[in-house]
Amino acid sequence: MEFYLPFISSAILLIIFAYLLGSLPTAVWLGKWLRNIDVREHGSGNAGATNAMRVLGPRIGLVVLLIDALKAIAAVSLSWWMQGSFTSPDLFVIFQILLGAVAITGHVFPIFASFKGGKGIASLVGIIIVLLPEAFLISLGIFLVVFLLTRYVSLGSLIAAIALPFIVILIKEVTLLPKIVFAVSIALFVPVTHKNNIRRLLQGKENRISFKR
């Protein structure tokens, strides 16, 4: 038992740090600092990059997207402090996914913004960058094509997410089971978080991103 105490203590500490990193409410803070606007009171009401683009403009929205992704990258990268403590690559990847999931939880329920945050898609992107960098680049290409053709961020995100497990399994031929499960989970998770966007897309009421601001 004494042997495992340092491991457990270190893991708990990193999990707490991951949550705090995810809780940094980028869209809320930048909106208030730069425009005196709380993005949660406008647009979709989400404190994420997409709503920041709509409410604050594409430049600020892109900064929000970048920082939110970096939050998750930093959270997952905390795992390297304990890499030597894991007996198999699978367990290490599972711990990385756990840290990323905790960071997303912090983004969705941020302690620094009354537990009202965004959907966590940008943070999810950060996790994919760390765990599946090559598959991410292909998914990013798919997202950009769809987005530039339609100017729907939600549609691009949906198609890129659904395509990810096919890219991981069929194109990149990833064999590590936790990474495969992670990719499949994303393909299932993103449509659930975008159910309102899907409804608006089907009704022709989804907002497009304008590049004029």
C-alpha positions in Angstrom: 0.0 0.0 0.0 2.8 2.4 0.9 4.3 1.7 -2.5 1.2 3.0 -4.3 0.6 6.1 -2.2 3.1 8.3 -4.1 1.6 7.1 -7.4 -2.0 7.8 -6.2 -1.1 11.2 -4.7 0.7 12.3 -7.9 -2.2 11.1 -10.1 -4.7 13.0 -8.0 -2.6 16.1 -8.1 -2.3 16.0 -11.9 -6.0 15.4 -12.2 -6.7 18.5 -10.2 -4.3 20.6 -12.3 -5.9 19.2 -15.4 -9.4 20.4 -14.2 -8.0 23.8 -13.3 -6.4 24.2 -16.7 -9.7 23.3 -18.4 -11.5 25.7 -16.2 -9.8 28.8 -17.6 -12.8 30.4 -19.3 -11.0 31.9 -22.3 -14.1 33.1 -24.2 -15.6 34.7 -21.1 -12.5 36.5 -20.1 -11.5 37.7 -23.5 -15.1 38.8 -24.2 -15.2 40.9 -21.0 -11.6 42.3 -21.3 -11.8 43.2 -25.0 -15.5 43.9 -25.7 -17.1 44.2 -22.3 -19.4 41.3 -23.4 -20.2 38.1 -21.7 -20.5 35.6 -24.6 -22.8 33.4 -22.5 -25.5 36.1 -22.8 -25.4 36.2 -26.6 -25.6 33.8 -29.5 -25.9 30.2 -28.5 -25.0 31.0 -24.9 -21.9 28.8 -24.9 -18.5 30.0 -23.8 -16.7 28.3 -26.6 -14.8 29.2 -29.7 -17.7 29.0 -32.1 -19.9 31.3 -30.2 -17.0 33.6 -29.6 -16.5 33.8 -33.4 -20.2 34.8 -33.8 -20.3 37.3 -30.9 -16.8 38.6 -30.7 -15.7 38.2 -34.3 -13.5 35.6 -36.1 -10.1 37.0 -34.9 -11.0 36.8 -31.2 -12.8 33.5 -31.8 -9.6 32.0 -33.4 -7.6 33.1 -30.3 -10.2 31.4 -28.1 -10.0 28.2 -30.2 -6.2 28.2 -30.0 -6.0 28.8 -26.2 -8.8 26.3 -25.5 -6.9 23.6 -27.5 -3.7 24.5 -25.7 -5.4 24.1 -22.3 -6.1 20.4 -23.2 -2.7 19.9 -24.7 -1.1 21.1 -21.5 -3.5 19.0 -19.4 -2.7 15.8 -21.3 1.0 16.6 -21.3 1.0 16.6 -17.5 1.0 12.8 -17.9 4.7 12.8 -18.9 5.5 13.5 -15.2 4.3 10.0 -14.5 5.2 8.1 -17.7 7.7 5.8 -16.0 5.1 4.8 -13.4 2.9 2.9 -15.8 3.5 -0.8 -16.7 2.1 -0.7 -20.2 1.5 1.8 -23.0 -2.2 1.1 -22.8 -2.4 2.2 -19.2 -0.4 5.4 -19.9 -2.7 6.3 -22.8 -5.7 5.7 -20.6 -4.3 8.1 -18.0 -3.7 10.7 -20.8 -7.3 10.3 -21.9 -8.4 10.7 -18.3 -6.5 14.0 -17.9 -8.0 15.2 -21.2 -11.5 14.3 -20.1 -11.0 16.1 -16.8 -9.8 19.2 -18.7 -12.9 19.1 -20.9 -15.0 18.7 -17.7 -13.3 21.9 -16.5 -14.1 23.7 -19.8 -17.8 22.7 -19.7 -18.1 23.3 -15.9 -15.4 25.9 -15.1 -14.9 26.7 -11.5 -13.7 30.2 -12.5 -16.9 31.1 -14.4 -19.8 29.9 -12.2 -19.6 26.4 -13.8 -21.1 27.6 -17.1 -18.7 27.0 -20.0 -18.6 25.8 -23.5 -19.1 22.4 -25.2 -15.4 21.4 -25.0 -14.9 20.8 -28.7 -11.7 22.9 -29.0 -10.3 21.2 -25.9 -11.2 17.9 -27.4 -9.1 18.9 -30.5 -6.2 19.5 -28.1 -6.4 15.9 -26.9 -6.6 14.5 -30.4 -3.5 16.6 -31.3 -1.5 14.9 -28.6 -2.8 11.3 -28.9 -3.4 11.1 -32.7 -1.4 13.9 -34.4 -1.4 12.5 -37.9 -5.1 11.5 -37.8 -5.8 15.0 -36.5 -4.2 16.6 -39.6 -6.4 14.6 -41.9 -9.5 15.4 -39.9 -8.5 19.0 -39.9 -8.4 19.0 -43.6 -11.9 17.5 -43.8 -13.1 20.1 -41.4 -11.6 23.0 -43.4 -13.0 21.8 -46.7 -16.5 21.5 -45.2 -16.3 24.8 -43.3 -15.0 26.8 -46.2 -17.6 25.4 -48.5 -20.5 25.9 -46.1 -19.3 28.3 -43.4 -20.9 26.0 -40.8 -18.4 25.3 -38.0 -20.9 22.7 -36.6 -21.2 20.8 -39.8 -17.4 20.7 -40.3 -16.9 19.5 -36.7 -19.5 16.8 -37.1 -18.2 15.4 -40.3 -14.5 15.5 -39.1 -15.4 13.8 -35.8 -17.4 11.0 -37.5 -14.5 10.5 -39.9 -11.9 10.2 -37.2 -12.2 6.5 -36.2 -12.2 5.5 -39.9 -9.0 7.5 -40.3 -7.4 6.0 -37.2 -8.4 2.4 -38.1 -8.3 2.3 -41.9 -5.8 4.9 -42.9 -3.3 5.2 -40.0 -3.8 1.6 -38.9 -3.6 2.4 -35.2 -3.5 -0.8 -33.1 -3.4 0.6 -29.5 -6.9 -0.2 -28.2 -7.4 2.9 -25.9 -6.7 5.2 -28.9 -9.2 3.3 -31.1 -11.8 3.5 -28.3 -11.0 7.2 -27.9 -11.5 7.9 -31.6 -14.8 6.0 -31.7 -16.0 7.8 -28.5 -15.4 11.2 -30.2 -17.5 10.1 -33.2 -20.3 9.4 -30.8 -19.7 12.3 -28.4 -19.6 15.2 -30.8 -23.0 14.5 -32.4 -24.6 14.3 -29.0 -23.2 17.7 -27.9 -24.3 19.1 -31.3 -27.9 17.9 -31.3 -29.3 21.4 -31.3 -26.9 22.3 -34.1 -28.1 19.3 -36.1 -31.7 20.3 -35.6 -30.9 23.8 -36.8 -29.0 22.5 -39.8 -31.9 20.3 -40.8 -34.3 23.3 -40.4 -31.9 25.6 -42.3 -31.6 27.9 -39.3 -28.0 27.3 -38.3 -25.9 30.4 -38.2 -23.0 30.7 -40.7 -19.7 32.3 -39.7 -19.0 35.6 -41.4 -15.5 36.6 -42.3 -16.3 40.4 -42.5 -15.6 41.3 -38.9 
